[in-house]
Every structure is written in structure tokens, then in C-alpha cells.
């Protein structure tokens, strides 16, 4: 199966380099334009996070195809860091502890990164049951979701943060034998 996994287009919060997880933002005009410049193959099945930015991304990239909404593909809940950027958080003890943990600690008032990754992987495995027998799948999801799936399924194995992609970026992969083979970085 061919897989196109794309991080949603840019939002105002992304432009301002904020932690945007549970905040349900629309794409900004710059984000819509960047997605419009992508040329991806049409896919049999399209799936997306329930967040507006992902649904809109799916509709721009694969017009005429209504995405399956996978609620567990939503971005991590950044808790007390939500809506803030480095300038807002710099100097806070809880933020420095989180940075010093290399992102391993739960977000204060938010989600545990390990639980987030497990949620995304479980959602993908459930989606694959629906997609049995199909030849192509397109995903419009979040950066964290992309990283969680690539860390778990991509060969060669790499760490979570090694799979970061910009807004409107992602991977074209071939799924086989329970792994992803990267054909191209988008």
C-alpha cells in the first residue's frame, strides 16, 4: 500500500511558533497556499485528525474525497504550554524541566507523550483494518502524529524527533510487512 502522510498546513499559531495542540485553529492563508503547491497522487482512502486544520488540509490535497475522521490522530494536549511559545515559557521551571527531559515528561496539565504516541499508533492500526485491500491511503494529521507513526513503523528505525516535518511536509511511504519504507520526503 502507498501512504501519503502530511502534516497539516500552517496556522496563525504555527506562524507565531506556539504550542498548538487542542486549540482548533483554521489554516492561515499562507498555509492554504503552501498546500496548493503540493502535487500528490490521488488516494483511495483519506483519513484525518478531527481538528479543523487537518480536515481543511485533507480537502485541499484530495478534493472531492471526504476524509475518515480519526479522533485519536489529534495532536498532543500541551496542557499549560498550550498557545504559548518559547518567549512566553522561557524562565519557567516547569518548562525547563520538560526541556531537560528531552520531551519525555508529561506536559504540566496536559498529556503524557508516551500515551500520546500509543494513542496515535493504536488509531493507525485500527485504520489499517478498514483499509485492508486498498492500494493507497492519504493522511492529513499533526506533526506529532507523523513523528509517532514514523518512529514506530519506519525503517530504518529512528527516534521520535528525528522524524520532524514542517507544516505541509510529510512522507510518501510504502507499507509492507508491518513497516514503512520511505519513498520520498515531501
N, C-alpha and C positions, 0 to 999 in steps of 0.2 A: 504494500500500500504506500502511496505517496502522501506525505504530510507537509502541509504549509502551516507553520506555527508563527504567527505575527503578533508582536506587542502592539497594543492599541496606538492610535495616533496621539499626537501631543495635545495636552490640555493647558489651560491657564496655569494650573498648579505645577505642571511639568516645566513650563517656561520659567517659573519662579523657583524651580528646584526644590519643591516642597514634598514632604512625605504625603502622598495621596493614596490612601488605601480604601477606606469605607466611604470617603467623600465621593458622591456620584456626579462627577463633572461631565459636561459635554466636551467634545473636541473643540479646540480653537481653530480659527481659520488656517493658521499655519499648519496645524495637524491635518486638516482635511486636504490641503494642497499637497503635502508630502505623500499622503496615501494615494492621492490621484495620480501621482507619478509612478507608482508601482505597477508592474505588469505581471500578474500571477496567473497561473493556469486555473481554469475553472475546476471546481471540486464537486464530487458527488454529494458530499455531506459537509455542512458548515456548522461549527459549534462556537459558542462564545460565552464569556462571563456575562452575568446579568447586568453589569454596570453599563450605563449609557455610552461611555467612551468605547467600550468593546462592541456593543451592538451596532453603533454607528460605523465603527471600523469594518465590521463584517459586511455591512450593507454597501459600503463604498468599494471594498475589494471584490466582493462577489455579488454584484447587483442581481436582483431577481431571485435570490436564494435566501429564504428565511432561516436564520440560524437556530439550531437547537440551543436552548439556554441551559447551561450547566452551572448551577448556583455555587458549587464548590470550586469553580475556577476563579471566583472573585479574589481580589488582591488581599494580601495580609492586612489585618487590622493593626495599624501602627499605634493605637492607644493614645497616650499623652503626647506623642510626637506628631500625630495626625495634623496636617495642614501647616506644619512648621518646616522651616528649612534650617540649614546649618547655622546661619546668623542668629536665628531665634533660639536655637538649642545650645550653642557654644557656651561653655562655662557651667552648664547644669551637671550636677553629679550623676544623675540617673542616665543622662546621655553619654557621659564619659565612660561609665561602667559598661553600657551597651557597646560602645565603640571598642573598648578594651577587650570585650569578649569576642570580637570579630563577628558580631551579629548573631551570636549563639543564644544570648539571654532573651527571655520573653520581653516584648515591648511593655513598659510600665502601663498598666491599664489596658493592654491590648493582647495580641495573640502570641503564642509561643511559636517561633519559627519552625521548629520540628513538627508541630501539629499542623501548621500551615502546609508544609511540604507533603505530609502524609495525606492531607485532605485533597490536594491537587492530584497526587498520584492515584488515589482511590477514584476520583472523578474521571480521570483519563481511562482507567481500567474499565469502569462502568460504560463509558462512551464506546470503547472498543468492542464491547459486546453488541451494542446497537449497530456498529459499523461492520460487523462480520460480513465478509464477502465484497465489501466495496473497494474500489480501486484508489480513491483519493479523498482526503479529509483536509479541510481548512479550519484553523483555529484562530480566533481573534481574542486574545487574552492579555494578561498583565505581564510585566517584566518578571515579577516573582514567580508567576506560574510557569513561564518559559524556563526560567532557571531551575525550578524544581523538577520539571519533566526531563530536561536535558541532563541534569545531574543523575537522575535515576536510570534513564533509558539509553542515553547516547554512548556510543563507542567512538573513540577511546574514552574511558572514564575521566572525568574532571570534576573539580569542586563546584559547588553552587555558584559562587561569584565569578567563576571562570566563564560562565555562560551569559553574562550580561549583554543585553542588546539595547540600542536606543529606541525611542518611540518610532513606530513604523518599520522597525527592524525585526529580524527573526531568522528562521531556518527553514530550508527545504530539505526534508529527510525522506529516506526510505525506511519503512518499518518492516522488520522481518526477524523472526526468531526471538521476539521479546526485546529487541533493541532498535535504536535509531542509528542509521548511517547518514551522516550529514553529506548532502549532495552540494549544497551551497549555503552561504550565509547571505541573508537578504538585508 
